[in-house]
Amino acid sequence: MKDIRQSPQFARFMHDIGWQVEKIDSAFIYLRKFPIFGYFAKIPRINPPFPFSDINKLIKNKGIFQLKIAPFIKDTDRKFGIYKKQILKNKFKIDMSPFNPTVDIYIDLTQKEDIIFSKFSSAKRRAVRRAIKNGIVIKESDDLESFIQIRKKQYFPAGFLVVSEMKKLWRNFYPKSAVLLLAYPTIQNNNKCQMQAIASICHNKPLAGILLLFYEHVAYYWFASASKEGKKIFAPTLLVWEALKVAKRRGCKIFAFEGIYDGRFPKAAESWKGFTKFKEGFGGEKVIYLENFKI
């Protein structure tokens, strides 16, 4: 199994956003040149065995001042500790600011839908039902611009920084390997909560969205954003439930939440505590990866 960051689609995306792409054996390496310093390089989610000799040659030939790797090794691997010792012996050290998530949650999509739903926390099950009662409707869409506007508002005043990356990601993955789900409000009688979203109803604007990416039977919860109004009427929770069903229909076996808080890196992961609680509410299995390393 390979991670999506080692896919040809992701390599093309990285090239589009300005990274130089190299390959050692079957692993993609991404490099970016900085004035005076030289190249910074990263190898995300590399599978063992690790080509240390070739990596060292690349460092020397390219003048790389720093290289980071994120091994695609889970703690269930019986060689977990052996691989860590091997990496440290090759002059790498643990990176205290990981560039790839080091803990994740996987949901097994081979289970029946009712079983998946039953493993949600009681609060999440109630939230799904309340979102439906609130008139939220989830649609597959190609309206990337509406999703961009939600994300820009969420990250204001720096929201403009997400636009180019999102468009290039979309261009390299959609439609074969990406799905955009948007949550729209509809008018429900005697629903006071719905009045908070009346402007969106009038202009047919979504309140929240999820961009899913797919690679080798894994669905990745890549981008997710919601307006304040959408959060109040539980649109994000219903979106995840619908995303799970969409991924299952597409033949995916795993739904990966793309990172939660890791206590090994309390300072770097501090800001992840909030959405970690949200993701944990959907059940699933916690997956611990080997740390990221740098040289």
C-alpha positions in Angstrom: 0.0 0.0 0.0 1.3 3.5 -0.9 0.2 6.8 0.5 -1.4 9.4 -1.8 1.7 11.6 -1.4 3.7 9.1 -3.3 1.2 9.0 -6.2 1.9 10.4 -9.7 -1.1 12.7 -9.3 0.4 14.2 -6.2 3.8 14.6 -7.8 2.2 16.5 -10.7 0.4 18.7 -8.1 3.6 19.4 -6.3 5.3 20.4 -9.5 2.4 22.7 -10.3 2.9 24.6 -7.0 6.6 25.1 -7.6 8.4 22.1 -6.3 11.0 20.2 -8.2 10.2 16.5 -8.4 12.9 13.8 -8.3 12.6 10.1 -7.9 14.8 7.6 -6.1 13.8 4.0 -6.7 10.0 4.2 -6.4 9.9 7.2 -4.0 9.1 10.7 -5.1 11.2 13.5 -3.5 10.1 17.1 -3.6 12.7 19.9 -3.6 12.5 23.7 -3.4 15.4 26.0 -3.9 16.1 28.9 -1.6 18.5 31.7 -2.4 21.9 31.4 -0.7 20.9 28.2 1.3 20.3 25.9 -1.6 17.6 23.1 -1.7 15.2 22.0 0.9 13.8 18.5 0.3 11.1 16.3 1.7 10.1 12.7 1.1 6.5 12.2 2.4 5.2 8.8 3.4 8.1 6.8 2.0 7.8 3.0 2.2 10.8 0.8 3.4 13.4 -0.2 2.5 15.0 3.3 2.6 17.5 4.1 -0.1 20.0 5.9 2.2 22.9 5.7 -0.2 20.9 7.3 -3.0 19.5 9.9 -0.6 23.0 10.9 0.5 24.1 11.2 -3.1 21.2 13.4 -3.9 22.0 15.6 -0.9 25.5 16.0 -2.1 24.7 16.5 -5.8 21.9 19.0 -5.2 23.4 20.9 -2.4 20.5 20.1 -0.1 20.8 22.0 3.2 17.9 20.1 4.9 16.0 16.9 4.0 13.0 15.6 5.8 11.4 12.2 5.6 8.0 10.8 6.9 8.2 7.0 6.8 5.0 5.2 5.9 5.3 2.8 8.9 2.6 2.2 11.5 3.2 1.0 15.0 1.5 -2.3 14.1 4.5 -3.1 11.9 6.6 -5.7 13.8 9.8 -3.9 12.5 8.6 -0.4 13.8 11.4 -0.1 16.3 14.0 -1.6 13.9 13.2 0.9 11.2 13.5 3.8 13.7 16.9 2.7 14.8 18.0 2.3 11.2 16.9 5.8 10.3 18.7 7.3 13.4 21.9 5.4 12.6 21.9 7.1 9.2 22.4 10.5 10.8 18.7 11.5 10.8 17.1 12.9 14.0 13.5 13.2 15.0 11.7 16.2 13.6 9.8 18.0 16.4 7.7 19.9 13.8 6.4 17.0 11.6 5.4 17.9 8.0 3.1 14.9 7.7 0.6 13.8 10.4 2.0 11.3 12.8 -1.3 10.0 14.2 -4.5 9.4 12.3 -7.9 7.8 12.5 -8.9 5.1 10.0 -12.5 4.1 9.5 -13.0 0.6 8.0 -15.3 1.0 5.0 -15.7 -2.7 4.5 -18.3 -2.6 7.3 -22.0 -2.1 6.6 -23.2 1.5 6.8 -25.3 0.9 9.8 -22.4 -0.6 11.7 -20.2 2.4 10.8 -22.9 4.7 12.0 -23.4 2.8 15.2 -19.7 3.4 16.1 -20.2 7.2 16.0 -20.5 8.7 19.5 -24.0 9.4 20.7 -23.4 13.1 20.2 -22.3 12.6 16.6 -25.4 10.5 15.8 -27.6 13.2 17.3 -25.8 15.8 15.3 -26.4 13.9 12.0 -30.1 13.7 12.8 -30.3 17.4 13.8 -28.5 18.5 10.6 -31.1 16.6 8.6 -33.9 18.1 10.7 -32.4 21.5 10.1 -32.8 21.0 6.4 -29.1 20.4 5.4 -28.8 18.7 2.0 -25.4 17.3 0.8 -24.6 17.4 -2.9 -21.7 16.2 -5.0 -20.5 19.3 -6.9 -17.9 20.7 -9.2 -18.4 24.2 -7.8 -14.9 24.6 -6.4 -15.3 28.3 -6.3 -18.0 28.2 -3.7 -15.8 25.9 -1.5 -12.9 28.3 -2.0 -15.0 31.2 -0.7 -15.8 29.3 2.4 -12.2 28.5 3.0 -11.1 32.1 2.3 -13.5 33.3 4.9 -12.4 30.7 7.4 -8.7 31.8 7.0 -9.3 35.5 6.7 -7.3 37.7 6.3 -4.8 35.2 4.9 -7.5 33.2 3.0 -6.2 34.3 -0.4 -3.2 32.0 0.2 -5.3 28.8 -0.1 -6.7 29.6 -3.5 -3.9 28.7 -5.9 -3.1 25.4 -4.1 -6.7 24.3 -4.1 -7.2 25.0 -7.8 -4.0 23.1 -8.7 -4.9 20.2 -6.5 -8.4 20.1 -8.1 -6.9 20.2 -11.6 -4.6 17.1 -10.9 -7.2 14.9 -9.1 -10.7 15.8 -10.3 -12.8 14.1 -11.6 -11.2 10.6 -11.4 -9.6 10.9 -8.0 -11.5 13.6 -6.1 -15.1 14.4 -5.0 -16.3 17.7 -3.6 -19.3 17.5 -1.2 -21.1 20.7 -0.4 -23.8 21.3 2.3 -26.7 23.5 1.3 -29.5 24.8 3.6 -33.2 24.4 2.8 -36.2 26.0 4.4 -37.8 23.9 7.2 -41.0 25.0 8.9 -40.7 26.2 12.5 -36.9 25.9 12.4 -35.4 28.9 14.2 -31.8 27.6 13.6 -32.5 27.8 9.9 -33.0 31.5 10.0 -29.3 31.9 10.7 -28.6 30.6 7.2 -31.4 32.5 5.3 -28.9 34.5 3.3 -27.3 31.3 2.0 -30.7 29.9 1.1 -31.6 33.0 -0.9 -28.4 33.0 -2.8 -28.1 29.2 -3.1 -24.8 29.2 -1.3 -23.3 26.2 0.5 -22.5 26.4 4.2 -19.8 23.9 4.4 -17.8 21.4 2.2 -15.4 18.5 2.1 -12.9 17.8 -0.6 -12.1 14.0 -0.7 -9.2 12.6 -2.5 -8.9 8.9 -3.5 -5.9 6.7 -4.1 -5.5 2.9 -3.9 -8.9 2.2 -2.2 -8.3 4.9 0.4 -10.4 8.0 0.8 -8.6 11.0 2.2 -10.4 13.7 4.2 -8.2 16.4 2.5 -9.9 19.7 3.0 -12.9 20.6 5.1 -14.4 24.0 5.9 -17.6 25.4 7.2 -19.2 28.8 7.9 -20.2 29.8 11.4 -23.9 29.3 10.3 -23.1 25.8 9.0 -21.4 24.8 12.2 -24.4 26.0 14.3 -26.7 23.6 12.4 -24.3 20.7 12.3 -23.5 20.7 8.6 -19.8 19.4 9.1 -21.0 16.3 10.9 -23.6 15.4 8.3 -20.9 16.1 5.6 -18.6 13.5 7.2 -21.4 10.9 7.3 -22.2 11.5 3.6 -18.4 11.4 2.8 -18.1 8.0 4.4 -21.0 6.7 2.3 -19.6 8.2 -0.9 -16.2 6.7 -0.3 -17.7 3.3 0.4 -19.8 3.5 -2.9 -16.5 4.2 -4.7 -15.0 1.0 -3.5 -12.7 2.5 -0.9 -11.8 0.2 2.0 -10.3 2.9 4.3 -11.3 6.5 5.2 -8.3 8.4 6.5 -9.0 11.5 8.5 -5.6 13.0 7.7 -4.2 13.7 11.1 -5.1 14.2 14.8 -3.2 15.4 17.8 0.0 13.6 18.7 1.1 13.8 22.3 4.7 13.1 21.2 4.7 16.6 19.7 2.6 18.7 22.1 3.9 22.1 20.9 3.6 21.4 17.2 0.3 19.7 17.5 -1.4 22.1 20.0 -3.7 23.7 17.4 -4.9 20.2 16.4 -6.7 19.5 19.7 -10.0 21.0 18.6 -10.6 19.1 15.4 -9.1 16.0 17.0 -12.1 15.8 19.3 -14.4 16.3 16.2 -12.8 13.4 14.3 -12.7 11.1 17.2 -16.5 11.2 17.5 -16.8 9.2 14.3 -15.3 6.1 15.8 -12.5 4.4 13.8 -9.1 3.1 14.7 -6.3 5.3 15.9 -3.2 4.8 13.8 0.3 5.8 15.0 3.0 6.4 12.5 6.8 6.4 13.0 7.9 10.0 13.7 9.1 12.3 10.9 12.9 12.7 10.7 15.3 15.3 9.3 19.0 15.6 8.4 
